Amino acid sequence: MSTRIENINKELIEWAIIRNGNSVEEFYSQNANVESWINGEKFPTVKQLETFTHKVHVPFGYMFLPKPPNETIPLPFFRTGKNSTNKVSLNVFHTVQIIQDRQNWLTEYLEDLHFPQLDFVGKFSINDDYIDIVNHIRNVLKLELDWASKHNKWEEALDYLTIKIEEAGIIVTYNGIVGNNTHRVIDVNECRGFVLVNKKAPFLFINSADAKAAQMFTIMHELAHVWLGESAGFNNANLIPADDPLEILCDKVAAELLVPEIYFLKKWKTSQNFKYLSKIFKVSPIVIGRRALDLKLITFQQFIRFYNEYMNEIKERKDRQSSGGDFYATTKKRISLRFAAFVNNAVKENKLLYRDAYKLTNMKGETYNKFINEYLY
């Protein structure tokens, strides 16, 4: 006979439902058995309660707490035109948790190996000139002023930039879902990216569900956060920062890194065509538009009009393309080859169990082995 659980806490059940983004009434209408637990008409079996916790993405043990836990994220989330918040959707919350778990493990591992701290983390403050920050980032990443022009496409420039950032000691991850769960999409309107900063292992997260056109700006914005020593998340709606001095400074740094003002003004005299200029600077046309806005060469209304038209173009193009893809190629970006290499080394040195490596990489068994053996190097 199945064991039934009689000490059901109604407050925890309804907290879990709301936390998952559901209406309590609607959830009960679709899951009458759960409502019967609340009304005391039935008691769930252990299996039934486990099924419920999986459905609402709550650890099973939470169901036996005296009251709902106070869950917070370790960084502010900036919203364009609004104040920062620490309230995010469950999908973003869990993604931050995944990245934080990786950062905590890697930081401890690097400390055991006596890796030095990264001296550029937090080197500048909000009172410093953005040009000084830009020059220091270029120096650390070994980026020439015209680095992007040496690539045929700006998508290739983004890949190159990612490599240079990781070589400096920063982990870069791209993902548009929670772990490998394709049913849990991270909404671009809520989160374009976030950065978790520490002196040993800063982590950048870029929402790969976002257009690549916007990802380049996001990663540069996040770099500025590393140099300022401040963790943060952001939505940057329409590629515009929150009304916050830190966010505005990070955007200035990102814009200058991508499109140096002195060169842009020279080219603007000969052409104001965003798509033509994007080919010269190897950035997306919307970054060109954003730069023209920063330098007061176009109005905000002109920028928004172009931004919406261009993003609609991209969406239509994406809709026409196949949604399939190479799992392992995608996994490289979801995990970061640099991070995966540290995990693999720790396993080989018997400093990390396979089960923990599986958890850190969201892979297990033969999938993990194939990735490590065929795709890591």
Secondary structure as a PSIPRED ss2 file (coil, helix, strand):
# PSIPRED VFORMAT (PSIPRED V4.0)

   1 M C   1.000  0.000  0.000
   2 S C   1.000  0.000  0.000
   3 T C   1.000  0.000  0.000
   4 R E   0.000  0.000  1.000
   5 I C   1.000  0.000  0.000
   6 E C   1.000  0.000  0.000
   7 N C   1.000  0.000  0.000
   8 I C   1.000  0.000  0.000
   9 N C   1.000  0.000  0.000
  10 K H   0.000  1.000  0.000
  11 E H   0.000  1.000  0.000
  12 L H   0.000  1.000  0.000
  13 I H   0.000  1.000  0.000
  14 E H   0.000  1.000  0.000
  15 W H   0.000  1.000  0.000
  16 A H   0.000  1.000  0.000
  17 I H   0.000  1.000  0.000
  18 I H   0.000  1.000  0.000
  19 R H   0.000  1.000  0.000
  20 N C   1.000  0.000  0.000
  21 G C   1.000  0.000  0.000
  22 N C   1.000  0.000  0.000
  23 S C   1.000  0.000  0.000
  24 V H   0.000  1.000  0.000
  25 E H   0.000  1.000  0.000
  26 E H   0.000  1.000  0.000
  27 F H   0.000  1.000  0.000
  28 Y H   0.000  1.000  0.000
  29 S H   0.000  1.000  0.000
  30 Q H   0.000  1.000  0.000
  31 N C   1.000  0.000  0.000
  32 A H   0.000  1.000  0.000
  33 N H   0.000  1.000  0.000
  34 V H   0.000  1.000  0.000
  35 E H   0.000  1.000  0.000
  36 S H   0.000  1.000  0.000
  37 W H   0.000  1.000  0.000
  38 I H   0.000  1.000  0.000
  39 N C   1.000  0.000  0.000
  40 G C   1.000  0.000  0.000
  41 E C   1.000  0.000  0.000
  42 K C   1.000  0.000  0.000
  43 F C   1.000  0.000  0.000
  44 P C   1.000  0.000  0.000
  45 T E   0.000  0.000  1.000
  46 V H   0.000  1.000  0.000
  47 K H   0.000  1.000  0.000
  48 Q H   0.000  1.000  0.000
  49 L H   0.000  1.000  0.000
  50 E H   0.000  1.000  0.000
  51 T H   0.000  1.000  0.000
  52 F H   0.000  1.000  0.000
  53 T H   0.000  1.000  0.000
  54 H H   0.000  1.000  0.000
  55 K H   0.000  1.000  0.000
  56 V H   0.000  1.000  0.000
  57 H C   1.000  0.000  0.000
  58 V C   1.000  0.000  0.000
  59 P C   1.000  0.000  0.000
  60 F H   0.000  1.000  0.000
  61 G H   0.000  1.000  0.000
  62 Y H   0.000  1.000  0.000
  63 M H   0.000  1.000  0.000
  64 F H   0.000  1.000  0.000
  65 L C   1.000  0.000  0.000
  66 P C   1.000  0.000  0.000
  67 K C   1.000  0.000  0.000
  68 P C   1.000  0.000  0.000
  69 P C   1.000  0.000  0.000
  70 N C   1.000  0.000  0.000
  71 E C   1.000  0.000  0.000
  72 T C   1.000  0.000  0.000
  73 I C   1.000  0.000  0.000
  74 P C   1.000  0.000  0.000
  75 L C   1.000  0.000  0.000
  76 P C   1.000  0.000  0.000
  77 F E   0.000  0.000  1.000
  78 F E   0.000  0.000  1.000
  79 R C   1.000  0.000  0.000
  80 T C   1.000  0.000  0.000
  81 G C   1.000  0.000  0.000
  82 K C   1.000  0.000  0.000
  83 N C   1.000  0.000  0.000
  84 S C   1.000  0.000  0.000
  85 T E   0.000  0.000  1.000
  86 N C   1.000  0.000  0.000
  87 K C   1.000  0.000  0.000
  88 V C   1.000  0.000  0.000
  89 S C   1.000  0.000  0.000
  90 L H   0.000  1.000  0.000
  91 N H   0.000  1.000  0.000
  92 V H   0.000  1.000  0.000
  93 F H   0.000  1.000  0.000
  94 H H   0.000  1.000  0.000
  95 T H   0.000  1.000  0.000
  96 V H   0.000  1.000  0.000
  97 Q H   0.000  1.000  0.000
  98 I H   0.000  1.000  0.000
  99 I H   0.000  1.000  0.000
 100 Q H   0.000  1.000  0.000
 101 D H   0.000  1.000  0.000
 102 R H   0.000  1.000  0.000
 103 Q H   0.000  1.000  0.000
 104 N H   0.000  1.000  0.000
 105 W H   0.000  1.000  0.000
 106 L H   0.000  1.000  0.000
 107 T H   0.000  1.000  0.000
 108 E H   0.000  1.000  0.000
 109 Y H   0.000  1.000  0.000
 110 L H   0.000  1.000  0.000
 111 E H   0.000  1.000  0.000
 112 D H   0.000  1.000  0.000
 113 L C   1.000  0.000  0.000
 114 H C   1.000  0.000  0.000
 115 F C   1.000  0.000  0.000
 116 P C   1.000  0.000  0.000
 117 Q C   1.000  0.000  0.000
 118 L C   1.000  0.000  0.000
 119 D C   1.000  0.000  0.000
 120 F C   1.000  0.000  0.000
 121 V C   1.000  0.000  0.000
 122 G C   1.000  0.000  0.000
 123 K C   1.000  0.000  0.000
 124 F C   1.000  0.000  0.000
 125 S C   1.000  0.000  0.000
 126 I C   1.000  0.000  0.000
 127 N C   1.000  0.000  0.000
 128 D C   1.000  0.000  0.000
 129 D C   1.000  0.000  0.000
 130 Y H   0.000  1.000  0.000
 131 I H   0.000  1.000  0.000
 132 D H   0.000  1.000  0.000
 133 I H   0.000  1.000  0.000
 134 V H   0.000  1.000  0.000
 135 N H   0.000  1.000  0.000
 136 H H   0.000  1.000  0.000
 137 I H   0.000  1.000  0.000
 138 R H   0.000  1.000  0.000
 139 N H   0.000  1.000  0.000
 140 V H   0.000  1.000  0.000
 141 L H   0.000  1.000  0.000
 142 K C   1.000  0.000  0.000
 143 L C   1.000  0.000  0.000
 144 E C   1.000  0.000  0.000
 145 L C   1.000  0.000  0.000
 146 D C   1.000  0.000  0.000
 147 W H   0.000  1.000  0.000
 148 A H   0.000  1.000  0.000
 149 S H   0.000  1.000  0.000
 150 K H   0.000  1.000  0.000
 151 H C   1.000  0.000  0.000
 152 N C   1.000  0.000  0.000
 153 K C   1.000  0.000  0.000
 154 W H   0.000  1.000  0.000
 155 E H   0.000  1.000  0.000
 156 E H   0.000  1.000  0.000
 157 A H   0.000  1.000  0.000
 158 L H   0.000  1.000  0.000
 159 D H   0.000  1.000  0.000
 160 Y H   0.000  1.000  0.000
 161 L H   0.000  1.000  0.000
 162 T H   0.000  1.000  0.000
 163 I H   0.000  1.000  0.000
 164 K H   0.000  1.000  0.000
 165 I H   0.000  1.000  0.000
 166 E H   0.000  1.000  0.000
 167 E H   0.000  1.000  0.000
 168 A C   1.000  0.000  0.000
 169 G C   1.000  0.000  0.000
 170 I C   1.000  0.000  0.000
 171 I E   0.000  0.000  1.000
 172 V E   0.000  0.000  1.000
 173 T E   0.000  0.000  1.000
 174 Y E   0.000  0.000  1.000
 175 N E   0.000  0.000  1.000
 176 G C   1.000  0.000  0.000
 177 I E   0.000  0.000  1.000
 178 V E   0.000  0.000  1.000
 179 G C   1.000  0.000  0.000
 180 N C   1.000  0.000  0.000
 181 N E   0.000  0.000  1.000
 182 T E   0.000  0.000  1.000
 183 H E   0.000  0.000  1.000
 184 R E   0.000  0.000  1.000
 185 V E   0.000  0.000  1.000
 186 I C   1.000  0.000  0.000
 187 D C   1.000  0.000  0.000
 188 V C   1.000  0.000  0.000
 189 N C   1.000  0.000  0.000
 190 E C   1.000  0.000  0.000
 191 C C   1.000  0.000  0.000
 192 R C   1.000  0.000  0.000
 193 G E   0.000  0.000  1.000
 194 F E   0.000  0.000  1.000
 195 V E   0.000  0.000  1.000
 196 L E   0.000  0.000  1.000
 197 V C   1.000  0.000  0.000
 198 N C   1.000  0.000  0.000
 199 K C   1.000  0.000  0.000
 200 K C   1.000  0.000  0.000
 201 A C   1.000  0.000  0.000
 202 P C   1.000  0.000  0.000
 203 F E   0.000  0.000  1.000
 204 L E   0.000  0.000  1.000
 205 F E   0.000  0.000  1.000
 206 I E   0.000  0.000  1.000
 207 N E   0.000  0.000  1.000
 208 S C   1.000  0.000  0.000
 209 A C   1.000  0.000  0.000
 210 D C   1.000  0.000  0.000
 211 A C   1.000  0.000  0.000
 212 K H   0.000  1.000  0.000
 213 A H   0.000  1.000  0.000
 214 A H   0.000  1.000  0.000
 215 Q H   0.000  1.000  0.000
 216 M H   0.000  1.000  0.000
 217 F H   0.000  1.000  0.000
 218 T H   0.000  1.000  0.000
 219 I H   0.000  1.000  0.000
 220 M H   0.000  1.000  0.000
 221 H H   0.000  1.000  0.000
 222 E H   0.000  1.000  0.000
 223 L H   0.000  1.000  0.000
 224 A H   0.000  1.000  0.000
 225 H H   0.000  1.000  0.000
 226 V H   0.000  1.000  0.000
 227 W H   0.000  1.000  0.000
 228 L H   0.000  1.000  0.000
 229 G C   1.000  0.000  0.000
 230 E C   1.000  0.000  0.000
 231 S C   1.000  0.000  0.000
 232 A E   0.000  0.000  1.000
 233 G E   0.000  0.000  1.000
 234 F E   0.000  0.000  1.000
 235 N C   1.000  0.000  0.000
 236 N C   1.000  0.000  0.000
 237 A H   0.000  1.000  0.000
 238 N H   0.000  1.000  0.000
 239 L H   0.000  1.000  0.000
 240 I C   1.000  0.000  0.000
 241 P C   1.000  0.000  0.000
 242 A C   1.000  0.000  0.000
 243 D C   1.000  0.000  0.000
 244 D C   1.000  0.000  0.000
 245 P H   0.000  1.000  0.000
 246 L H   0.000  1.000  0.000
 247 E H   0.000  1.000  0.000
 248 I H   0.000  1.000  0.000
 249 L H   0.000  1.000  0.000
 250 C H   0.000  1.000  0.000
 251 D H   0.000  1.000  0.000
 252 K H   0.000  1.000  0.000
 253 V H   0.000  1.000  0.000
 254 A H   0.000  1.000  0.000
 255 A H   0.000  1.000  0.000
 256 E H   0.000  1.000  0.000
 257 L H   0.000  1.000  0.000
 258 L H   0.000  1.000  0.000
 259 V C   1.000  0.000  0.000
 260 P C   1.000  0.000  0.000
 261 E H   0.000  1.000  0.000
 262 I H   0.000  1.000  0.000
 263 Y H   0.000  1.000  0.000
 264 F H   0.000  1.000  0.000
 265 L H   0.000  1.000  0.000
 266 K H   0.000  1.000  0.000
 267 K H   0.000  1.000  0.000
 268 W H   0.000  1.000  0.000
 269 K H   0.000  1.000  0.000
 270 T H   0.000  1.000  0.000
 271 S C   1.000  0.000  0.000
 272 Q C   1.000  0.000  0.000
 273 N C   1.000  0.000  0.000
 274 F H   0.000  1.000  0.000
 275 K H   0.000  1.000  0.000
 276 Y H   0.000  1.000  0.000
 277 L H   0.000  1.000  0.000
 278 S H   0.000  1.000  0.000
 279 K H   0.000  1.000  0.000
 280 I H   0.000  1.000  0.000
 281 F H   0.000  1.000  0.000
 282 K C   1.000  0.000  0.000
 283 V C   1.000  0.000  0.000
 284 S C   1.000  0.000  0.000
 285 P H   0.000  1.000  0.000
 286 I H   0.000  1.000  0.000
 287 V H   0.000  1.000  0.000
 288 I H   0.000  1.000  0.000
 289 G H   0.000  1.000  0.000
 290 R H   0.000  1.000  0.000
 291 R H   0.000  1.000  0.000
 292 A H   0.000  1.000  0.000
 293 L H   0.000  1.000  0.000
 294 D H   0.000  1.000  0.000
 295 L C   1.000  0.000  0.000
 296 K C   1.000  0.000  0.000
 297 L C   1.000  0.000  0.000
 298 I C   1.000  0.000  0.000
 299 T C   1.000  0.000  0.000
 300 F H   0.000  1.000  0.000
 301 Q H   0.000  1.000  0.000
 302 Q H   0.000  1.000  0.000
 303 F H   0.000  1.000  0.000
 304 I H   0.000  1.000  0.000
 305 R H   0.000  1.000  0.000
 306 F H   0.000  1.000  0.000
 307 Y H   0.000  1.000  0.000
 308 N H   0.000  1.000  0.000
 309 E H   0.000  1.000  0.000
 310 Y H   0.000  1.000  0.000
 311 M H   0.000  1.000  0.000
 312 N H   0.000  1.000  0.000
 313 E H   0.000  1.000  0.000
 314 I H   0.000  1.000  0.000
 315 K H   0.000  1.000  0.000
 316 E H   0.000  1.000  0.000
 317 R H   0.000  1.000  0.000
 318 K H   0.000  1.000  0.000
 319 D H   0.000  1.000  0.000
 320 R H   0.000  1.000  0.000
 321 Q C   1.000  0.000  0.000
 322 S C   1.000  0.000  0.000
 323 S C   1.000  0.000  0.000
 324 G C   1.000  0.000  0.000
 325 G C   1.000  0.000  0.000
 326 D C   1.000  0.000  0.000
 327 F H   0.000  1.000  0.000
 328 Y H   0.000  1.000  0.000
 329 A H   0.000  1.000  0.000
 330 T H   0.000  1.000  0.000
 331 T H   0.000  1.000  0.000
 332 K H   0.000  1.000  0.000
 333 K H   0.000  1.000  0.000
 334 R H   0.000  1.000  0.000
 335 I H   0.000  1.000  0.000
 336 S C   1.000  0.000  0.000
 337 L H   0.000  1.000  0.000
 338 R H   0.000  1.000  0.000
 339 F H   0.000  1.000  0.000
 340 A H   0.000  1.000  0.000
 341 A H   0.000  1.000  0.000
 342 F H   0.000  1.000  0.000
 343 V H   0.000  1.000  0.000
 344 N H   0.000  1.000  0.000
 345 N H   0.000  1.000  0.000
 346 A H   0.000  1.000  0.000
 347 V H   0.000  1.000  0.000
 348 K H   0.000  1.000  0.000
 349 E C   1.000  0.000  0.000
 350 N C   1.000  0.000  0.000
 351 K C   1.000  0.000  0.000
 352 L C   1.000  0.000  0.000
 353 L C   1.000  0.000  0.000
 354 Y H   0.000  1.000  0.000
 355 R H   0.000  1.000  0.000
 356 D H   0.000  1.000  0.000
 357 A H   0.000  1.000  0.000
 358 Y H   0.000  1.000  0.000
 359 K H   0.000  1.000  0.000
 360 L H   0.000  1.000  0.000
 361 T H   0.000  1.000  0.000
 362 N C   1.000  0.000  0.000
 363 M C   1.000  0.000  0.000
 364 K C   1.000  0.000  0.000
 365 G H   0.000  1.000  0.000
 366 E H   0.000  1.000  0.000
 367 T H   0.000  1.000  0.000
 368 Y H   0.000  1.000  0.000
 369 N H   0.000  1.000  0.000
 370 K H   0.000  1.000  0.000
 371 F H   0.000  1.000  0.000
 372 I H   0.000  1.000  0.000
 373 N H   0.000  1.000  0.000
 374 E H   0.000  1.000  0.000
 375 Y H   0.000  1.000  0.000
 376 L C   1.000  0.000  0.000
 377 Y C   1.000  0.000  0.000
